[in-house]
């Protein structure tokens, strides 16, 4: 698990830095990651105009496709391909992990993200370490427990970034390019949704590094950013100087 020298150790990476690293990874592997976006793009073509219950049912039916997209993203993040046995194990566990999402979204998206933050790391753990089904699920629990706030915050941030970027791109495509709503939505989902999958794979690296270090990262108010070089940085006030009365004979 190597980290470029200019980046922070993975155990110290914040949510914002993870998102930035995910975007950089997407830029480097754009054509390899782009097909992952077909999962969300195709799903939303069926989900547009549907009610919450119908969308939940579609998520349940689409669990195998979402799992394949997640596995593809994890392979890009980890940088190595799994064996067929490991792939099938991750695929089956990924389906069972994703199935409750279709029910949880009936209430709100946050419970679904909370569940994925707890159990979703089983897939990259199996792919990276070649674990069996039971060991993978147990490892996911340990990874989530070491810093659950970071895991949930990462998934929530990735979803927010996706939806905000999608809304802006959808407006641009639909308004400026005269594309139909469905076509614009398909293109926006195709290009932007891989960020969610790649970021979820990057999250495994963070949690694994925290687990290896033995304790979660201590959060700092400055987010480990250096102070800006300010010539007039706040300090002690200058001493008050009383105006001197001119001496006799001086002007």
Secondary structure, 3 states (H helix, E strand, C coil): CCCCCCCCCHHHCCHHHHHHHHHHHHHHCHHHHHCCHHHHHHHHHHHCCCCHHHHHHHHHHCHHHHHHHHHHHHHHHHCCCCCHHHHHHHHHHHHHHHHCHHHHCCCCHHHHHHHHHHHCCHHHHHHHHCCCHHHHHHHHHHHHHHCHHHHHHHHHHHHHHHHHHHHHHHHHHHHHCCCCHHHHHHHHHHHHCHHHHHHHHHHHHHHHHHHHHCCCCCCCCCCCCCCCCCCCCCCCCCCCCCCCCCCCCCC
